[in-house]
Amino acid sequence: MTDVTVERIDTLKTGDLHDLCDAADDAVKAGGGFGWVAPPAREIMERYWKGVLVVPERILFVGRLDGVIAGSAQLVKPARNNEAQAHAATLTTSFVAPWARGHGLARRLTVAVEEEARASGFRVLNLDVRETQTAAIALYEDLGFRRWGTHPFYALVDGKRLAGHFYVKDLTPDTL
């Protein structure tokens, strides 16, 4: 039986950092690159993940498959000077390495971010996703996220324009 867990982390042990970088590299190569279209050099990837942990507005969740980090998602709080949007957080940088898919890890990561957003008092959770990420789109829609718009030139991948979809979920108790 496969052990699937999700946890919020504040520090990365060396082995975990390597696992996270490996999983992210694999996800980028498979087209789920959260901005990257090709994996960056390892030192850039390592700096990215270390940087996430020092940004107060970012909360990092990792998903493990049999103890190995196989995916992640982040909750991003609005900037402190953005009073008008202080009620809304963003789910971003969500991925599961191709070798770990099919175990419910993406769902668990998304639910963990949503629960953290709700517990932190946010009333809205936003996200955006490339049109090519059909499994992610199906998951978000299944979890009650509502598509509110599409950007026709959201991303440029291998010289091809891709649309991106924008989603929102109302986290207020009366909409549960």
C-alpha positions in Angstrom: 0.0 0.0 0.0 1.3 3.5 -0.9 1.6 6.0 1.9 0.3 9.4 0.7 0.7 12.5 2.9 0.6 16.2 2.7 2.2 18.6 5.1 2.9 22.3 5.5 6.7 22.9 5.8 8.7 25.8 7.0 12.2 24.3 6.5 13.7 21.9 3.9 16.2 19.3 4.9 18.8 18.6 2.2 17.2 15.4 1.1 13.8 17.0 0.9 15.2 19.9 -1.1 16.7 17.4 -3.6 13.4 15.5 -3.8 11.4 18.7 -4.3 13.8 19.9 -7.1 13.6 16.4 -8.8 9.8 16.4 -8.6 9.6 19.9 -10.0 12.0 19.1 -12.8 9.9 16.1 -13.8 6.7 18.1 -13.6 8.2 20.9 -15.8 9.3 18.4 -18.4 5.8 16.9 -18.4 4.3 20.4 -19.2 3.2 21.4 -15.7 5.9 23.9 -15.2 4.2 26.6 -13.0 5.9 29.2 -15.3 8.9 27.3 -16.5 8.8 25.6 -19.9 12.1 23.8 -19.3 13.7 23.0 -16.0 16.1 25.7 -14.9 19.7 24.9 -13.7 19.6 23.0 -10.4 21.1 25.9 -8.4 18.3 28.2 -9.7 15.6 25.6 -8.7 17.2 25.2 -5.2 17.3 29.0 -4.7 13.7 29.2 -5.8 12.5 26.7 -3.2 14.7 28.2 -0.4 13.3 31.6 -1.3 9.7 30.5 -1.0 10.3 29.6 2.6 11.6 33.1 3.5 8.7 35.0 1.9 6.2 35.7 4.7 3.2 35.8 2.3 3.9 32.2 1.0 3.0 29.0 2.7 4.5 25.8 1.2 2.8 22.5 1.2 4.5 19.3 0.0 3.0 16.0 -0.9 4.8 12.8 -0.2 4.5 9.4 -1.7 6.1 6.8 0.5 8.0 9.5 2.3 9.5 11.1 -0.9 8.4 14.6 -1.9 6.5 14.2 -5.1 4.6 17.5 -5.4 3.8 20.8 -3.9 1.3 23.7 -3.7 1.5 27.2 -2.3 -0.9 29.5 -0.6 0.0 33.1 -1.4 -1.4 35.8 0.8 -2.0 39.2 -0.6 0.6 41.9 -0.1 0.2 43.8 3.2 -0.5 47.0 1.4 -3.4 45.6 -0.6 -6.2 46.4 1.8 -8.9 46.1 -0.9 -7.9 42.5 -1.7 -6.9 41.4 1.8 -9.8 38.9 1.8 -8.4 36.9 -1.1 -5.5 34.4 -1.3 -4.1 32.5 -4.3 -3.3 28.9 -4.8 -0.2 28.7 -7.0 2.8 26.5 -8.0 0.7 23.3 -7.7 2.2 20.2 -9.3 2.7 16.5 -8.9 5.6 14.7 -10.6 4.4 12.4 -13.4 5.6 9.2 -11.6 3.4 10.1 -8.5 0.2 10.8 -10.3 -3.0 8.7 -9.7 -2.7 8.6 -5.9 -4.9 11.6 -5.0 -1.9 13.8 -4.2 -3.1 16.8 -6.2 -6.5 16.7 -4.6 -4.9 16.5 -1.1 -2.6 19.4 -1.8 -5.4 21.5 -3.1 -7.6 20.7 -0.1 -4.8 21.5 2.3 -4.2 24.9 0.7 -8.0 25.6 0.8 -8.2 24.6 4.4 -5.3 26.8 5.4 -6.8 29.7 3.5 -10.1 29.3 5.3 -8.4 28.9 8.7 -6.5 32.1 8.0 -9.7 34.0 7.5 -9.6 34.3 3.7 -13.0 34.5 2.0 -11.8 33.8 -1.5 -9.2 31.5 -3.1 -8.0 32.3 -6.6 -5.9 30.3 -9.1 -5.0 30.2 -12.7 -3.9 27.3 -15.0 -2.8 26.7 -18.6 -5.5 25.3 -20.9 -3.3 22.3 -21.5 -3.4 21.2 -17.9 -6.7 19.3 -18.3 -6.3 17.0 -15.3 -5.8 20.1 -13.1 -8.8 21.8 -14.6 -11.0 18.8 -14.0 -9.8 18.6 -10.4 -10.4 22.3 -9.6 -13.8 22.2 -11.2 -14.7 19.0 -9.2 -13.6 20.8 -6.0 -16.0 23.7 -6.7 -13.7 26.3 -8.2 -15.6 28.4 -10.8 -14.0 29.6 -14.0 -14.5 33.3 -14.4 -12.3 34.1 -17.3 -9.9 33.1 -20.0 -6.8 34.9 -21.1 -6.2 33.9 -24.8 -2.4 34.7 -24.7 -1.7 33.5 -21.2 1.5 31.6 -22.0 4.0 31.1 -24.8 5.3 27.5 -24.9 7.6 26.4 -27.7 6.5 29.3 -29.8 2.8 28.4 -29.4 0.3 30.7 -27.6 -1.7 29.0 -24.9 -4.8 30.2 -23.2 -5.0 30.3 -19.4 -8.1 29.9 -17.3 -8.8 31.9 -14.1 -10.7 30.3 -11.2 -12.2 31.4 -7.9 -13.7 29.7 -5.0 -15.8 31.4 -2.4 -14.7 30.2 1.1 -17.4 31.9 3.2 -19.2 29.5 5.4 -22.6 30.0 3.7 -21.3 28.7 0.4 -19.9 25.4 1.7 
